[in-house]
Amino acid sequence: MNEFEIGPIRPPSESSSLLIRVTRGCHWNKCYFCGLYKSMKFSMRPIEDIISDIKAQSEQHSGQQYKSCFLQDGDALVLKTDYLLKILDALHQYFPSLESITTYARADSITRKSLSELKLLREHGLNHLYCGMETGADCVLRLINKGFNADTVIRSGCLVKEADMTLSEFILLGIGGKEYSDENARKTADALNTIQPDFIRVHAPGFKPGSMMWQLIQNGTITLQSEEEIVQEQRLFLQCLNEMDSYYVNEHIINLLLEVRGNLLTEKRQMLSDIDRFLRLPPEERLLFAVGRRLNVFFFLDDLQKPELHRQAEAYMDKIKKENPNVDFALLCNYVRQSQI
């Protein structure tokens, strides 16, 4: 069997894609909420090694007609354009069936490239960028030490769209805690209304013990939100988004309401209705669903109506309360969420 490097992550939507590692780690690696690459020194892989991996994968997967390829790790767009072009050309040489080549891209990496460079990369097959803007609120961007401001978020998104690339923007609802919840929702929606990305990929946060974000919670700078409060923030965010041709996606297991997804032009009303359906539940049922989701008993709101699953979730709740009568469910749910990322 041929050996080649594979990085630690890729977007959920790239689960069936060819994975090619072009960098190791993240060149910024200072975001307070992310611990994925903290123990890894950033490096750009030698072009010879990358092309060797592409060739090795083509030999190992000779019978598989890949349609998409994801370039790892944290931000391939930090590479010089000429370097990326060599990688893209090698991919098409060894995988002629590819229709899409994608990567993570930080907003400041995007704005370092000219529009003509982005268009050239698009012509050579790099046609979908995943950008972790996280928020459109400057105060929250500073809080999480993202390394750029909302103006960079907006300029980068508009550049990608002008280059005729598909753009996915990742959003973190709840990242600013109770203190910045309203501003996070409104300002993020404002930025996205200007950018009009193809996909808005919504994630809930999972604050890991030991991270800088956890320290901010511990010292009282921000207050951890409950599952219900994050849903309320999501409702405000969705309400503030324009009805535009963008697909809103709750795609990660870390999210509470997986059914809230659809095109903002045609399904925004239904998505708000699904959120309101949860918020109209009696308080004990809202909590039961949240805990049941975190323990993989429930996956959709309809599961609450299934007697066997309802009883199973109630049994878990009874056990939790018996073992810890003073349990903080916001902390408990965050513990489970952070273990899933």
Secondary structure, DSSP 4 states (H G I P E B T S, - for coil): -------S---GGGTTSEEEE-EES-SS---TT--TTTTS--EEPPHHHHHHHHHHHHHHTTT----EEEEESS-GGGS-HHHHHHHHHHHHHH-TT--EEEEE--HHHHHTS-HHHHHHHHHTTEEEEEEEEE-S-HHHHHHTT-SS-HHHHHHHHHHHHHTT-EEEEEEETTTTTGGGHHHHHHHHHHHHHHH--SEEEEE---PPTTSHHHHHHHTTSS-PPPHHHHHHHHHHHHHHS-S-S-EEE--STT-S-TT--EETTTSHHHHHHHHHHHHTS-HHHHHHHHHHHHTTS-SSGGGGG-HHHHHHHHHHHHHHHHH-TT--HHHHHHHHHHHT-
